[in-house]
Amino acid sequence: DEAAASGWGLLELPARHTPRTDPEAVGAVALVVRRLLDRGGAAVSERSEHPVPLTPDRIAVGTAHRDQAAAVRAALTELGVSGVTVDTANRLQGREYDVTVVLHPLSGRPDATAFHLETGRLCVLASRHRHACVVVCRAGVAELLDEHPSTEPVQLGVTVKFPDGWEANHAVLSHLAEHRISWTP
């Protein structure tokens, strides 16, 4: 309901360090997709005079890693869902869907690595939707960011060419906080 009303949703699971293919987060992503399909939603846009049903081919799931995508595909299969695009940010680049469900790259992580902080990855995951994006994430990412400052050397007098990963993640989390739904599996 939150994502349908505002275009954004944050399904926040309890804070915990987890394996990369966090079974609870993967299950939550799959349940969100199943629920989207069960509710029989429709998308309205300039592409059609009438609302268009939200079907599996109009939904995508984005992850940071291929093993996470594989785990989500398996969880969707267990729920009887097929036809949803499930892939990494790199492979979703340039594609567009009515609704996306995203497993946040820093969810459940014990550290904030350069790979997971790469702003392009976060940007792609948060921008492949036309109507709504639901981010699934464990609580505690803001604190994780604060506990793992950048180890890159600071160069005085040099213009930063790309957005900072910490800053970008904090900005996205700040926006999503307005659309947070806490959930305990």
C-alpha positions as CSV (number, residue, x, y, z in Angstrom):
1,D,0.0,0.0,0.0
2,E,2.8,2.4,0.8
3,A,4.6,1.9,-2.5
4,A,1.3,2.1,-4.4
5,A,0.5,5.5,-2.8
6,S,4.0,7.1,-2.9
7,G,6.0,5.1,-5.4
8,W,8.4,4.0,-2.6
9,G,8.5,1.4,0.1
10,L,11.1,0.1,2.5
11,L,10.4,-3.3,4.0
12,E,12.7,-3.4,6.9
13,L,13.7,-6.6,8.6
14,P,15.3,-6.8,12.0
15,A,19.0,-5.9,12.2
16,R,21.3,-8.9,11.9
17,H,24.5,-9.9,10.1
18,T,23.6,-12.6,7.6
19,P,25.1,-14.6,4.8
20,R,25.0,-12.8,1.4
21,T,22.0,-14.9,0.4
22,D,20.1,-14.1,3.6
23,P,17.2,-16.6,3.6
24,E,14.8,-14.2,5.4
25,A,15.5,-11.2,3.1
26,V,15.3,-13.4,0.0
27,G,12.0,-14.8,1.3
28,A,10.7,-11.3,2.0
29,V,11.6,-10.2,-1.6
30,A,9.7,-13.2,-3.0
31,L,6.7,-12.6,-0.8
32,V,6.5,-9.0,-1.8
33,V,6.5,-10.1,-5.5
34,R,3.9,-12.8,-4.8
35,R,1.7,-10.3,-2.9
36,L,2.0,-7.7,-5.8
37,L,0.7,-10.3,-8.2
38,D,-2.0,-11.6,-5.8
39,R,-3.4,-8.2,-5.3
40,G,-4.1,-7.7,-9.1
41,G,-2.8,-4.2,-9.3
42,A,-2.8,-2.1,-12.5
43,A,-0.4,0.6,-13.8
44,V,-1.6,3.8,-15.4
45,S,0.7,5.7,-17.7
46,E,1.0,7.5,-21.0
47,R,1.5,4.1,-22.7
48,S,-2.1,3.1,-22.6
49,E,-5.5,4.8,-22.3
50,H,-6.6,2.2,-19.7
51,P,-4.9,0.7,-16.6
52,V,-2.7,-2.2,-17.5
53,P,-2.6,-5.3,-15.2
54,L,0.6,-5.8,-13.2
55,T,1.8,-9.1,-14.6
56,P,5.1,-10.9,-13.9
57,D,6.8,-9.5,-17.0
58,R,6.2,-6.0,-15.7
59,I,8.0,-6.7,-12.4
60,A,11.8,-6.9,-11.8
61,V,13.8,-7.9,-8.8
62,G,17.3,-6.4,-8.4
63,T,20.2,-7.7,-6.4
64,A,23.9,-6.9,-6.0
65,H,25.1,-10.5,-6.6
66,R,24.3,-13.4,-8.9
67,D,23.9,-15.8,-6.1
68,Q,21.3,-13.5,-4.5
69,A,19.4,-13.4,-7.8
70,A,19.5,-17.2,-8.0
71,A,18.2,-17.5,-4.4
72,V,15.4,-15.1,-5.2
73,R,14.5,-17.1,-8.4
74,A,14.3,-20.3,-6.3
75,A,12.2,-18.6,-3.7
76,L,9.8,-17.3,-6.4
77,T,9.6,-20.8,-7.9
78,E,8.6,-22.2,-4.5
79,L,5.8,-19.6,-4.4
80,G,4.6,-20.5,-7.9
81,V,5.8,-17.3,-9.5
82,S,7.4,-17.3,-12.9
83,G,8.1,-14.7,-15.5
84,V,9.5,-12.1,-13.2
85,T,12.9,-10.7,-14.2
86,V,15.4,-11.3,-11.4
87,D,18.9,-10.1,-12.0
88,T,21.8,-8.1,-10.8
89,A,22.0,-4.3,-11.0
90,N,24.6,-4.6,-13.8
91,R,22.2,-6.7,-15.9
92,L,19.2,-4.5,-15.2
93,Q,20.9,-1.4,-16.5
94,G,18.9,0.3,-19.2
95,R,15.8,-1.8,-18.7
96,E,12.5,-0.5,-17.2
97,Y,9.6,-2.1,-15.3
98,D,6.4,-0.9,-13.7
99,V,7.5,-2.2,-10.3
100,T,10.8,-3.2,-8.9
101,V,11.7,-5.0,-5.7
102,V,15.3,-4.5,-4.6
103,L,17.4,-6.3,-2.1
104,H,19.6,-3.5,-0.7
105,P,23.3,-4.1,-1.4
106,L,24.2,-3.4,2.3
107,S,21.4,-5.5,3.9
108,G,22.8,-7.8,6.6
109,R,26.4,-7.0,5.8
110,P,29.1,-6.7,8.6
111,D,31.1,-4.2,6.5
112,A,30.6,-1.6,3.8
113,T,32.9,-2.5,0.9
114,A,33.7,-0.4,-2.1
115,F,31.7,-2.9,-4.3
116,H,28.6,-2.5,-2.1
117,L,29.0,1.3,-1.9
118,E,29.3,1.9,-5.6
119,T,26.8,4.6,-6.4
120,G,26.1,3.4,-9.9
121,R,24.8,0.0,-8.5
122,L,22.6,1.8,-6.0
123,C,21.3,4.2,-8.7
124,V,20.4,1.4,-11.1
125,L,18.6,-0.6,-8.4
126,A,16.6,2.4,-7.3
127,S,15.7,3.7,-10.8
128,R,14.5,0.8,-12.9
129,H,10.8,1.3,-12.0
130,R,8.1,3.5,-13.6
131,H,5.6,3.4,-10.8
132,A,7.0,1.9,-7.6
133,C,10.1,0.5,-6.0
134,V,10.1,-1.6,-2.8
135,V,13.4,-2.0,-1.1
136,V,13.9,-4.9,1.2
137,C,16.7,-4.3,3.8
138,R,17.7,-5.2,7.3
139,A,17.7,-2.4,9.8
140,G,21.1,-1.0,10.8
141,V,22.5,0.0,7.4
142,A,22.8,3.7,8.4
143,E,24.8,2.6,11.5
144,L,26.9,0.3,9.3
145,L,27.8,3.2,7.1
146,D,28.8,5.3,10.1
147,E,30.9,2.5,11.5
148,H,32.9,2.0,8.3
149,P,34.2,5.3,7.1
150,S,36.0,5.5,3.8
151,T,39.6,4.3,3.7
152,E,40.3,6.1,0.5
153,P,43.0,8.8,0.9
154,V,41.6,12.3,0.9
155,Q,43.1,14.5,-1.8
156,L,42.9,18.2,-1.1
157,G,42.0,20.5,-4.0
158,V,40.7,17.7,-6.2
159,T,37.1,18.0,-7.4
160,V,35.1,14.8,-6.6
161,K,33.9,13.5,-10.0
162,F,31.3,11.0,-8.7
163,P,28.9,11.0,-5.8
164,D,30.3,9.5,-2.6
165,G,28.9,6.1,-1.8
166,W,28.3,6.8,1.9
167,E,26.5,10.1,1.1
168,A,24.4,8.4,-1.6
169,N,23.4,5.5,0.6
170,H,22.5,7.9,3.5
171,A,20.4,10.0,1.1
172,V,18.5,7.0,-0.2
173,L,17.9,5.6,3.3
174,S,16.8,9.0,4.5
175,H,14.2,9.2,1.7
176,L,13.1,5.6,2.2
177,A,12.7,6.2,6.0
178,E,9.5,8.1,5.2
179,H,8.1,4.9,3.6
180,R,9.4,2.3,6.1
181,I,7.4,-0.7,7.1
182,S,9.0,-2.8,9.8
183,W,8.5,-6.5,9.4
184,T,9.6,-9.5,11.4
185,P,9.4,-12.8,9.4
